[in-house]
């Protein structure tokens, strides 16, 4: 069974977002207060970008920029790749591995409905693999022999 991003990975999730004009300090505080490693940048309900801990490190700290005058639009990854609710967890992992992402927004008709992390996806895939092994063992050792 292919696990879908919604509801198998994303469910009852609060989306943490900022606007493009807030300061980098506000972005970092939002992330720290909510204990998240990424936030989406949204303007008038439209996804404009994503900011991750890596962005803060590489685009703010490493460049010695002032967090009180640098705005979110200057450190975000604009127009990020997204996945839809019907996409599979395996496809999301593949995309993240190939493009070197750790976080991806999940959108439904342009609206952000979730944020997935590689950690979330590994948990789902590991759970699926465990279930698959149990199913195969049950078949091999006869526990479910002859049942549908």
C-alpha positions, -999 to 999 in steps of 0.1 A, spaced: 0 0 0 14 34 -10 11 59 19 -3 92 8 11 125 23 -24 134 36 -35 118 59 -7 92 64 21 118 70 3 151 75 -26 152 98 -37 177 124 -7 197 117 -4 234 125 13 253 96 39 278 108 42 307 84 56 342 82 52 370 57 80 381 33 85 414 51 92 402 87 127 403 100 150 373 101 150 375 138 112 371 138 116 341 115 141 325 139 119 333 169 89 317 152 109 286 145 123 284 181 90 291 198 72 264 177 102 240 178 102 236 140 131 236 116 112 253 87 85 278 81 66 287 49 66 323 36 30 332 26 16 365 13 -22 369 8 -26 332 12 -1 324 -16 31 304 -10 61 326 -18 89 306 -2 103 284 25 129 292 52 148 264 69 175 263 95 200 258 67 188 291 51 193 310 83 228 295 87 239 300 51 221 332 41 221 351 73 247 340 99 274 329 74 271 362 55 272 383 87 238 399 80 218 417 107 188 397 117 169 429 127 172 445 92 173 414 69 138 404 59 124 369 52 122 376 15 160 380 14 168 346 30 139 324 18 141 299 -10 116 314 -34 89 294 -52 98 261 -35 89 227 -50 58 213 -34 39 180 -33 2 174 -33 -19 155 -7 -23 125 -30 15 122 -36 31 92 -19 55 92 10 79 72 -12 78 98 -39 84 126 -14 114 108 0 128 102 -35 123 139 -44 139 150 -12 169 127 -17 175 137 -53 172 175 -47 188 175 -12 158 189 7 149 181 43 115 199 42 88 203 16 54 221 17 23 201 9 -2 222 -11 -37 216 -22 -49 239 -50 -23 265 -40 -30 265 -3 -4 251 21 -19 222 40 12 208 56 50 206 59 68 173 56 102 166 69 126 138 59 122 126 95 84 123 91 88 104 59 114 79 73 91 71 102 62 64 77 84 43 54 100 24 83 65 16 97 54 4 62 85 -18 59 78 -33 93 42 -41 83 54 -56 50 79 -79 68 52 -91 93 28 -98 64 54 -117 45 65 -137 76 29 -145 84 25 -158 48 57 -178 48 52 -193 82 15 -201 76 -3 -178 100 -25 -164 73 -23 -193 49 -56 -197 30 -71 -164 42 -78 -134 21 
